[in-house]
Structure formats: structure tokens, C-alpha cells
Amino acid sequence: MIRLLHVLIALLLCWLLPVTAAVSQDKGDKALLQGKWKVTKMVKRGALVAPEKIARISFVFSQDRVELVSRGDADNRHFSSKFDSTRKPKQIDLTAENGSFKGQTSPGIFQLDADSLVLCLPHDDNKDRPDAFESLGGVAPSRILFTLQ
């Protein structure tokens, strides 16, 4: 009976440890993302967006929320966020809390290095999660690629 109990505990630990590590990794990425990230490069439909058009755009990560800051407070977009850092590439889901896309979720991918963040999101009518960090021109699916610091 005691031996069976030890086996069951061992199996339970084997199941829980990877789940705990995944949650810990998500929290680690979420902690590293906190704060304001300035958009330094944006590729839309395969074309590089002019620097003057992205000069005032930034993302502000605060807990489980993301704010896309553009021209002024009235134009800012707010999102709730969910992370899955166990996937390759790492995944982020942004659900719009205001604006014309309120309630819609954009499934994206991200790559985080010390002070650099690459974020790839679907664009236009595309609702599919990107599978690579690229924004292709003239072909579906349409994607926006952000590089932030």
C-alpha cells in the first residue's frame, strides 16, 4: 500500500513539474516584458514602414494588459494578453478591449532578448497565428512585424 502511494506521488510530481516550469517561464517572460517598448522597425505587408510613421508608436506592457500608444490618448488601443512561452516560437494572444476590433483576439508570436522584442501579428482579415517572424508582401496571410526596444 505504501509502495503504491509512493508510485502515485512520483507520477503526480512528474506531471506537475513540467506544468510548474511552463508557468514559471510565462511569468518570467511577462516580467521581462513589463514597461514601455518603442517601435524601432515595422514591416507591413512585406514593406518597411517609413521611420517618421512609427516615431511615436510604442507598446506598454503592464501585468496582463498591453497598450498600443500611437498619436494621442484617444487613439490608444488596449488589450488583455496571454503568453505561452513553452511553444516554439513563443506565443502571445492580444484581445482588444476597445476600438473597432473590441473582443477580437490576435494570435501572435514573439521573441524576447535582453533589450529587444520582436512581435509578429496577423493583419487585415487574417486571423491565423504566424509561424515565422516575417511579413510577406502581396500574399496571404498578411502580417505586421514589429521590432521594439
Solvent accessible surface area in square Angstrom, and as a share of the most:
residue,aa,sasa,rsa
1,M,191,0.85
2,I,124,0.63
3,R,198,0.72
4,L,105,0.52
5,L,98,0.49
6,H,112,0.50
7,V,74,0.43
8,L,98,0.49
9,I,82,0.42
10,A,50,0.39
11,L,109,0.54
12,L,95,0.47
13,L,90,0.45
14,C,89,0.54
15,W,162,0.57
16,L,67,0.34
17,L,113,0.56
18,P,84,0.53
19,V,71,0.41
20,T,82,0.48
21,A,62,0.48
22,A,25,0.19
23,V,74,0.42
24,S,66,0.43
25,Q,75,0.33
26,D,32,0.16
27,K,131,0.55
28,G,32,0.31
29,D,10,0.05
30,K,49,0.21
31,A,68,0.53
32,L,122,0.61
33,L,1,0.01
34,Q,61,0.27
35,G,34,0.33
36,K,142,0.60
37,W,21,0.07
38,K,100,0.42
39,V,2,0.01
40,T,63,0.37
41,K,94,0.40
42,M,20,0.09
43,V,20,0.11
44,K,64,0.27
45,R,117,0.43
46,G,37,0.36
47,A,61,0.47
48,L,118,0.59
49,V,27,0.15
50,A,35,0.27
51,P,100,0.63
52,E,133,0.59
53,K,144,0.61
54,I,8,0.04
55,A,54,0.42
56,R,166,0.60
57,I,32,0.16
58,S,4,0.02
59,F,3,0.01
60,V,40,0.23
61,F,6,0.03
62,S,61,0.39
63,Q,126,0.56
64,D,71,0.37
65,R,110,0.40
66,V,2,0.01
67,E,46,0.20
68,L,41,0.20
69,V,35,0.20
70,S,22,0.14
71,R,172,0.63
72,G,33,0.31
73,D,129,0.67
74,A,101,0.78
75,D,52,0.27
76,N,9,0.05
77,R,90,0.33
78,H,50,0.22
79,F,31,0.13
80,S,42,0.27
81,S,8,0.05
82,K,151,0.64
83,F,28,0.12
84,D,43,0.22
85,S,0,0.00
86,T,63,0.37
87,R,124,0.45
88,K,161,0.68
89,P,45,0.28
90,K,43,0.18
91,Q,30,0.14
92,I,2,0.01
93,D,39,0.20
94,L,3,0.01
95,T,39,0.23
96,A,8,0.06
97,E,60,0.27
98,N,46,0.24
99,G,37,0.35
100,S,99,0.64
101,F,123,0.51
102,K,141,0.60
103,G,56,0.53
104,Q,81,0.36
105,T,62,0.36
106,S,37,0.24
107,P,20,0.13
108,G,0,0.00
109,I,1,0.01
110,F,3,0.01
111,Q,83,0.37
112,L,26,0.13
113,D,81,0.42
114,A,111,0.86
115,D,99,0.51
116,S,29,0.19
117,L,1,0.01
118,V,32,0.18
119,L,1,0.00
120,C,0,0.00
121,L,18,0.09
122,P,15,0.09
123,H,35,0.16
124,D,67,0.35
125,D,132,0.68
126,N,22,0.11
127,K,112,0.48
128,D,94,0.48
129,R,77,0.28
130,P,4,0.02
131,D,109,0.56
132,A,36,0.28
133,F,61,0.25
134,E,68,0.30
135,S,12,0.08
136,L,66,0.33
137,G,44,0.42
138,G,85,0.81
139,V,83,0.48
140,A,93,0.72
141,P,41,0.26
142,S,16,0.10
143,R,14,0.05
144,I,20,0.10
145,L,25,0.13
146,F,12,0.05
147,T,34,0.20
148,L,0,0.00
149,Q,116,0.52
